[in-house]
Amino acid sequence: MTDLSALSTGLDAVAREVPGVVALYSARPAIVTTVRQLAAGSESPSLVDVRESDGSLAIVASIAVDSRERAPEIAAAVSAALLDAVPDGTRATVHVRVSRIVES
């Protein structure tokens, strides 16, 4: 079994490193994020959501992209980078939500 918390934290860094990604937002509903932040104390909870179901991972990321970039291409690059970061032999699906386009 994969340590989902550690994987999620690692995937945060992977998503942020993709060129054109301006920000990473929580992929969970606001109330869930708030509760997780309160429970975590001084430690920041991860933003990429990773869930396990029937032996497969469902990964969701919510990003902001630079307005000078093509949002679909950035989302595809984030998806590919997240899939590449999943441990070998692990089945996973990735959904990348472009939540904001930022003027630069």
C-alpha positions in Angstrom: 0.0 0.0 0.0 1.2 3.5 -0.9 1.6 6.2 1.8 -0.9 8.5 0.4 0.0 11.5 2.6 3.7 11.4 1.6 2.8 10.8 -2.1 0.4 13.8 -2.0 3.1 16.0 -0.5 5.6 14.9 -3.1 3.1 15.5 -5.9 2.6 19.1 -4.7 6.2 19.7 -5.5 6.0 18.0 -8.9 3.0 20.1 -10.0 4.7 23.3 -8.9 7.8 22.6 -10.9 5.9 22.4 -14.3 6.6 25.5 -16.3 3.6 27.7 -16.7 2.1 26.7 -13.3 1.7 29.9 -11.3 0.0 28.5 -8.2 -1.3 25.2 -6.8 -4.6 25.2 -4.9 -6.3 22.6 -2.7 -8.2 20.1 -4.8 -10.5 19.3 -1.9 -13.6 21.3 -0.9 -12.9 24.4 1.2 -14.4 22.9 4.4 -12.2 19.8 4.2 -9.1 22.0 3.6 -10.0 24.1 6.6 -10.4 21.1 8.9 -7.1 19.6 7.6 -5.3 22.8 8.2 -6.6 23.0 11.8 -5.7 19.4 12.4 -2.2 19.8 10.9 -1.3 22.8 13.2 1.9 24.4 11.9 2.4 21.8 9.2 0.8 22.7 5.8 -1.5 20.0 4.5 -0.9 18.8 0.9 -2.9 20.4 -1.9 -3.0 17.6 -4.5 -5.7 15.1 -3.5 -4.8 11.4 -3.7 -7.3 8.7 -3.0 -7.1 5.0 -3.3 -10.0 2.9 -4.7 -10.0 -0.7 -5.9 -6.2 -0.8 -6.1 -5.9 2.3 -8.2 -5.1 5.9 -7.3 -7.3 8.9 -8.2 -5.2 12.1 -8.3 -6.7 15.5 -8.5 -4.7 18.8 -8.8 -6.0 22.3 -9.0 -3.7 24.9 -10.7 -3.4 28.5 -11.8 -1.6 29.1 -15.1 0.1 32.1 -16.7 -2.1 33.9 -19.1 0.7 33.9 -21.7 0.6 30.0 -21.8 -1.9 27.6 -23.2 -3.9 26.3 -20.3 -4.7 22.9 -21.9 -1.0 22.2 -22.6 0.0 23.2 -19.1 -2.7 20.9 -17.6 -1.6 18.1 -19.8 2.1 18.6 -18.7 1.0 18.6 -15.1 -1.0 15.4 -15.6 2.0 13.7 -17.3 4.4 14.9 -14.6 2.1 13.6 -11.8 1.7 10.2 -13.5 5.5 9.9 -13.9 5.9 10.6 -10.2 3.6 7.7 -9.1 5.5 4.6 -7.9 6.2 2.1 -10.6 3.5 -0.5 -11.0 0.8 1.7 -9.5 -2.4 2.3 -11.6 -3.5 5.9 -11.4 -5.8 8.4 -13.1 -5.1 12.1 -13.0 -7.5 15.0 -13.2 -6.1 18.5 -13.5 -8.4 21.4 -13.0 -7.3 24.9 -14.2 -8.9 27.0 -11.5 -7.4 30.3 -12.5 -5.6 32.1 -15.3 -3.3 34.7 -14.0 -2.3 37.9 -15.8 1.4 38.3 -15.6 
